[in-house]
Amino acid sequence: MAQKIHTTADVSGTNNLGFSFNFPTLSSSEIYVQVGTGANIDAKSTPTHYTIVNYAEDGSSNGTMHILFNNIPARGSGNVRIFRETNASTLRHTFQPASAIRSQDLNENQKQALNLAEEARELVGNLALGDNQSAIQLNGVNIATGSVNSDALINGTIQTHDIGNDQITGDKLNHTSVTAGSYTAADITVDAQGRLTAASSGQISTGEITDDAVTSAKIDDGTIVDVNINASAGIAFSKLATGTLPSAIKVDTGNVLNNTTFQNYLLPTQSGQNGQFLTTNGSVTSWANPASAQIIPATASARTSYDGGRYLNNLSDYTSVLTCTINPVATNSKILVMGSGQFKGRYGSNTTQRNDAQMRIYRDANNAGLFQTHTADALADQQNFCSFDQKGFDTYAHNGGSITYSIRVNTTGSSSYDYVFHHLLTLILLEVLI
C-alpha cells in the first residue's frame, strides 16, 4: 500500500501533530503529504510544514516512522493523507554495455516498477474519494456519454450550477399532494424550500384587503343593505339620487327646506292663500277656507237702555234674538256651538220680573233645542241678571250643507215678555275635524 489516510493523529506525545506511515520508498523525497477534505485540499511541504521522523526505506523502524507537523496552523484541518509518488520518468539505474551489473541495482529497478504499479492501482482507487487527492482526475473528456447513472452519484452532491436552465420538467418534481386545478381566493401553504404543499379555495378576509382598495366597480349592484352602512356614516345629500321618496320614509318638518316641491298626492301643487288650511278627502289634499259664520242680530219693536242693560220689549215665545250660520268644509266634521250672555225677563208694566223667562240654543234646520234651558228662577234674587253660558258639540250629521243656529227666548207659553240683556250676547260656531 502506497498511502496512509488519517482523520486524527495516532502518534502519542506529539500534541496531536504526529501521523504514522509504513510503506516502503526508494527515497524520502518520494513521500508527500496533503491535508483537507473534498475539493479543499492543501499540499504540505517539508521542512516548511512538517518533518519525517525515524525514516526507513523499507517502511520498517518498528512502527515509529511518522511525519510531525511543525505546529497547529501547519497541520490545518481535515484528513491527513501521506502517500508515495515514485519517479516514473527516469529509471532508478541505467546499465551500460560491458558495465558491471549489481543485484542491488536490479532490485531497485524492480522496486521502482512495483511501486509505480502499486501507485497506479491506488490512484484509480482514489477516484472514489471524490476529491483531488488522486493524480487521476475524471472529467467530461475521459467519461463516456451516458455511462454515469444515479447509482454512481453521491446523494446530495448535485448543486444548482450542475443543472442547466429549464431542464427540470414537471414530471421530475416531487409530488406534494396538491390537486391540480383552479382555486378561488386560494389559501396556500409553502414549505421552507418554496414548494406548494397545500392549496384550497377560501374567502378573502378583511385583513387581506388593503385600505381604500375596493372600488365601486368591484361591488355587485344592489347588494349593499342597511346593515352594511354604519349608523354614524352621515351620508351627504349630494350622494342621494333624485326621484320619488319611498312612502316608508318619513321626513320631519324641521328637515324640509323652504320652497321644497312635493308630489301632488302629498301636498297640493297650487299655493295656498293667507288664512287657508290643508284638508284631504283621504287621497287628495287641497287648500280650503275656514268655515264661515254669519251673525244676524234679531229685531225687536224697541231697543232702549234699561236697568243697566239693553232692553227688548214684547218678545213672544221662541223669538230668535241672535242667529249665526256656518258652512262646513268637510262632511265628517263636528260643529262646536258656544253661547253666552246675561238676561232678565220682565212682564207687563216693565216692573214685574218673570222667573220663568228662559233662553236656549236651537238648530234651525229641524227646530231642535240643543242644550239645557237656562231659566231666570235659578237665581235666588230675581232682581239680578241670570247667566246664560252653554257650549257643546252638535251631534247632527250635516253632510256638508250650511247650518244655522240661533239663541231664542222662551216664555213657557205665556204672553210676550220684555228682556233685558246686561252683557253682550254671543253665539260662536266652530267646525272641528275629527
C-alpha positions in Angstrom: 0.0 0.0 0.0 1.5 3.3 -1.1 -0.6 5.7 1.0 -2.0 6.2 4.6 -5.0 8.4 5.3 -5.6 9.7 8.9 -8.6 11.5 10.4 -6.9 12.0 13.7 -3.3 11.9 14.9 -2.1 8.5 16.1 1.4 9.1 17.4 1.5 9.7 21.2 3.4 12.6 22.7 3.1 14.8 19.6 0.4 17.1 20.8 -1.8 15.6 18.0 0.7 16.6 15.4 2.2 13.2 14.6 0.8 10.8 11.9 2.4 7.4 11.2 3.0 5.5 7.9 4.8 2.3 7.0 5.0 1.9 3.2 8.4 1.4 1.6 10.1 4.0 -0.6 13.3 4.3 -2.6 13.9 7.8 -1.1 12.3 10.1 1.5 11.8 12.6 -1.4 9.1 10.3 -2.7 7.0 11.0 0.4 4.2 13.6 0.0 1.6 15.0 2.4 -1.9 16.5 1.7 -4.4 17.9 4.2 -8.1 18.6 3.6 -11.5 17.2 2.6 -13.3 17.1 -0.7 -12.3 19.9 -3.1 -10.4 21.8 -0.3 -7.0 20.0 -0.4 -3.8 21.7 0.7 -0.4 20.2 -0.3 2.2 20.4 2.6 6.0 20.5 2.2 9.0 19.7 4.3 10.5 21.3 6.2 8.0 24.3 5.9 5.1 22.4 7.4 6.5 19.1 8.7 9.5 16.8 9.1 9.9 13.0 8.6 10.8 11.2 11.9 12.5 7.7 12.0 12.6 7.3 8.2 13.3 3.8 7.0 13.5 3.0 3.3 11.8 -0.4 3.6 9.0 1.1 5.8 10.1 -0.7 9.0 11.5 1.1 12.1 9.3 -0.8 14.4 6.2 1.4 13.7 7.9 4.6 14.8 8.2 6.3 11.3 5.9 9.3 11.1 5.5 12.8 9.9 5.4 15.6 12.6 3.8 18.9 11.8 5.6 21.9 13.0 2.5 23.5 14.7 -1.2 23.5 14.6 -1.6 26.1 11.8 0.8 24.0 9.7 -1.3 20.9 10.3 -4.5 22.7 9.2 -7.9 20.9 9.3 -9.3 17.9 7.5 -7.9 14.4 6.7 -4.1 13.9 6.6 -3.0 11.8 3.5 0.5 10.5 3.4 1.4 8.9 0.1 4.3 7.8 -2.1 4.9 9.2 -5.6 7.7 7.2 -7.4 9.6 8.8 -10.2 8.1 7.4 -13.4 10.1 9.2 -15.9 13.7 8.1 -15.0 15.0 4.6 -14.3 16.5 4.2 -10.9 19.6 2.6 -12.5 20.7 2.6 -16.1 23.1 -0.2 -17.4 25.8 0.4 -19.9 27.3 -2.2 -22.3 30.2 -4.1 -20.7 29.4 -2.5 -17.3 29.1 -4.4 -14.1 25.5 -5.4 -13.1 24.8 -5.4 -9.4 21.9 -7.3 -7.9 21.1 -4.3 -5.7 20.6 -2.1 -8.7 18.4 -4.7 -10.4 16.3 -4.9 -7.3 15.9 -1.2 -7.0 14.7 -1.0 -10.7 12.2 -3.8 -9.9 11.1 -2.0 -6.8 10.6 1.2 -8.9 8.4 -0.8 -11.3 6.5 -2.5 -8.5 6.0 0.8 -6.6 4.7 2.5 -9.8 2.3 -0.4 -10.4 1.0 -0.2 -6.9 0.6 3.6 -7.0 -1.3 3.3 -10.3 -3.8 0.9 -8.7 -4.3 3.2 -5.8 -4.7 6.2 -8.0 -7.6 4.5 -9.7 -9.0 3.5 -6.3 -8.6 7.1 -5.0 -11.3 8.2 -7.6 -13.8 7.0 -5.0 -12.6 9.7 -2.6 -14.4 12.3 -4.7 -11.7 14.9 -4.3 -8.4 16.0 -5.9 -6.2 13.7 -3.8 -5.9 11.4 -6.8 -3.4 12.2 -9.6 -6.1 10.9 -11.9 -9.0 13.3 -12.2 -12.1 12.3 -14.2 -13.8 15.0 -16.3 -16.1 15.2 -19.3 -13.2 14.3 -21.7 -12.5 10.9 -20.3 -16.0 9.8 -19.2 -18.2 8.2 -21.9 -21.5 9.9 -22.5 -24.4 8.1 -20.7 -22.0 6.0 -18.7 -22.8 7.6 -15.3 -26.2 6.5 -13.7 -27.8 7.6 -10.5 -26.1 4.7 -8.6 -22.7 6.4 -9.4 -23.8 9.7 -7.9 -23.3 10.6 -4.3 -26.5 11.6 -2.7 -26.8 15.3 -2.0 -23.9 16.3 -4.2 -25.7 17.7 -7.2 -25.9 21.5 -6.9 -27.8 24.3 -8.8 -24.9 25.1 -11.1 -24.8 21.4 -12.1 -28.3 21.7 -13.7 -28.9 23.5 -16.9 -31.6 26.2 -17.2 -35.1 24.9 -18.0 -34.0 21.3 -17.7 -36.3 20.1 -14.9 -39.8 19.3 -16.1 -42.9 19.0 -14.0 -42.7 15.2 -14.1 -39.4 15.3 -12.3 -40.7 17.4 -9.3 -41.6 15.6 -6.1 -45.4 15.2 -5.7 -46.8 17.5 -2.9 -50.3 16.0 -2.9 -51.8 19.4 -4.1 -54.6 18.6 -6.5 -54.2 20.2 -10.0 -56.9 22.7 -10.8 -58.0 26.3 -10.4 -58.7 27.8 -6.9 -60.7 30.8 -5.9 -59.3 33.1 -3.2 -56.8 30.3 -2.6 -55.4 29.5 0.8 -51.9 28.0 0.2 -49.1 26.6 2.3 -45.4 26.9 1.1 -42.6 24.9 2.8 -39.1 26.2 3.6 -37.9 25.1 0.1 -40.6 27.3 -1.6 -42.7 24.3 -2.6 -46.5 24.5 -2.6 -47.6 21.8 -0.2 -51.3 22.6 0.3 -54.0 24.6 -1.5 -57.7 25.1 -1.2 -60.4 27.6 -2.2 -61.2 30.1 0.5 -62.6 33.5 1.2 -60.8 36.9 1.2 -60.9 38.2 4.8 -60.9 41.9 5.8 -57.2 41.7 6.8 -56.3 40.6 3.2 -57.7 43.7 1.6 -55.7 46.9 1.6 -57.5 50.0 2.9 -59.2 52.0 0.2 -58.6 49.2 -2.3 -62.2 48.2 -3.2 -63.7 50.4 -5.9 -67.3 50.8 -6.9 -66.8 48.6 -10.0 -65.9 45.7 -7.6 -69.2 45.9 -5.7 -72.1 43.9 -7.0 -75.0 46.2 -7.9 -77.9 46.0 -5.4 -76.1 44.0 -2.8 -75.5 46.8 -0.2 -78.2 46.6 2.5 -78.9 48.6 5.7 -76.6 46.6 8.0 -73.6 47.3 5.7 -73.9 51.1 6.4 -72.5 52.4 9.7 -75.1 54.2 11.8 -72.7 57.2 12.0 -71.9 57.2 8.3 -73.5 60.7 7.8 -74.3 60.2 4.1 -74.4 63.7 2.5 -77.5 64.7 0.5 -75.3 65.1 -2.6 -74.9 61.3 -2.6 -78.7 60.8 -2.9 -80.2 60.4 -6.4 -83.2 62.5 -7.4 -86.5 60.8 -7.7 -89.5 59.7 -5.7 -89.0 59.3 -2.0 -90.3 55.8 -0.9 -93.5 56.0 1.1 -91.9 54.2 4.1 -89.5 57.2 4.7 -90.9 59.8 7.0 -89.4 63.4 6.8 -89.6 65.6 9.9 -90.9 69.1 9.2 -87.6 70.5 10.5 -85.8 68.7 7.7 -88.0 70.1 4.9 -86.3 73.0 3.1 -88.3 76.1 2.1 -89.7 76.0 -1.4 -89.4 72.2 -1.5 -91.5 70.6 -4.2 -93.6 67.6 -3.2 -95.6 65.2 -5.3 -99.2 66.3 -5.7 -100.5 63.3 -3.7 -98.7 64.6 -0.7 -99.2 68.4 -1.0 -101.3 70.4 -3.4 -99.4 71.9 -6.3 -101.1 75.3 -6.1 -100.1 77.8 -3.5 -102.4 78.4 -0.5 -103.8 81.9 0.4 -103.4 83.7 3.7 -105.7 82.1 6.3 -106.4 78.9 4.4 -105.7 75.4 5.8 -104.9 72.0 4.3 -107.7 69.4 4.1 -107.9 66.0 2.5 -110.6 63.6 1.3 -108.4 60.6 2.1 -106.4 60.6 -1.2 -106.0 64.2 -2.4 -105.0 67.2 -0.3 -106.1 70.8 -1.0 -106.3 74.2 0.4 -109.6 75.3 1.9 -111.0 78.3 3.7 -112.1 78.1 7.3 -115.9 77.6 7.8 -117.6 81.0 7.6 -120.2 82.2 10.1 -122.7 85.0 9.7 -124.1 86.8 12.7 -127.6 88.2 12.2 -128.9 90.4 15.1 -132.5 89.9 15.9 -135.0 92.7 15.5 -137.4 93.9 18.1 -140.1 96.5 18.4 -137.9 98.7 20.7 -134.3 98.8 21.9 -133.7 101.0 24.8 -131.4 101.2 27.8 -133.0 99.8 30.9 -131.8 98.6 34.3 -128.1 98.7 33.2 -128.7 96.7 30.0 -130.2 96.6 26.6 -133.9 96.3 26.6 -136.0 94.4 24.0 -139.7 94.5 24.6 -142.6 92.3 23.7 -140.7 89.1 22.8 -143.0 86.2 22.2 -142.2 82.6 22.8 -139.3 81.2 20.6 -138.3 84.6 19.3 -134.7 84.5 17.9 -132.5 87.2 19.4 -129.2 86.1 17.7 -128.6 84.0 14.6 -125.3 82.5 13.2 -124.7 80.4 10.1 -121.7 78.1 9.3 -120.7 76.4 6.1 -118.7 73.3 6.9 -115.8 72.3 4.5 -115.9 68.6 5.4 -118.7 66.1 5.7 -117.3 64.3 8.7 -116.7 67.3 10.9 -118.4 68.3 14.1 -119.8 71.7 15.0 -118.9 73.2 18.3 -121.6 75.6 19.5 -120.9 78.2 22.2 -123.4 80.8 23.5 -123.1 83.2 26.5 -124.7 86.3 28.0 -126.8 87.6 30.9 -130.5 88.5 30.9 -133.7 89.3 32.8 -137.3 88.7 31.8 -140.0 91.3 32.6 -143.7 91.4 32.1 -146.4 94.0 31.8 -145.5 97.4 33.0 -141.8 96.5 32.8 -141.7 96.4 36.6 -142.5 92.8 37.3 -139.7 90.4 36.7 -140.6 87.0 35.4 -139.0 84.0 37.0 -139.9 81.7 34.2 -138.1 83.6 31.4 -135.8 81.2 29.5 -133.2 81.1 26.8 -131.8 78.2 24.8 -129.8 77.4 21.6 -131.6 75.9 18.6 -130.5 74.3 15.4 -132.9 75.9 12.9 -132.8 73.1 10.4 -135.2 71.0 12.4 -136.1 73.4 15.1 -134.2 71.3 17.6 -133.2 72.6 21.0 -129.7 71.6 21.6 -128.9 72.3 25.2 -130.5 72.5 28.6 -132.7 75.6 29.1 -131.4 78.3 31.4 -134.1 80.0 33.4 -134.2 83.2 35.5 -135.6 81.4 38.5 -132.3 79.8 39.0 -131.3 82.9 40.9 -132.4 83.5 44.5 -132.6 87.2 43.9 -134.8 87.7 40.9 -133.6 91.3 40.6 -130.2 90.1 39.4 -129.3 89.0 35.9 -129.3 85.3 35.0 -126.2 84.0 33.4 -126.5 82.2 30.0 -123.4 80.2 29.3 -123.7 77.0 27.2 -121.4 75.1 24.9 -121.1 71.6 23.3 -120.8 69.6 20.1 -123.8 69.2 17.9 -124.3 65.5 17.0 -126.2 66.4 13.9 -124.9 64.8 10.6 -124.8 67.8 8.4 -123.4 66.2 5.3 -121.6 69.4 4.3 -124.5 71.8 3.9 -124.8 75.2 5.6 -126.3 75.1 9.2 -127.9 78.0 11.0 -128.1 78.2 14.8 -130.0 80.7 16.9 -130.4 81.9 20.5 -134.1 82.1 21.3 -136.2 83.3 24.3 -138.8 81.1 25.8 -141.8 82.4 27.7 -143.0 78.9 28.6 -146.2 79.5 26.6 -147.1 82.8 28.4 -147.7 86.2 26.9 -144.8 88.1 25.5 -142.1 89.2 27.8 -139.6 92.0 27.8 -136.0 91.0 28.0 -133.0 93.0 29.3 -129.5 91.8 28.3 -126.8 93.1 30.6 -123.7 91.9 28.7 -123.1 91.3 25.0 -125.0 88.2 23.9 -122.6 86.0 21.8 -123.0 82.9 19.7 -119.8 81.2 18.3 -119.7 78.3 15.9 -116.5 76.3 15.1 -116.1 73.4 12.7 -113.8 70.7 14.2 -112.3 67.9 12.0 -112.4 64.7 14.0 
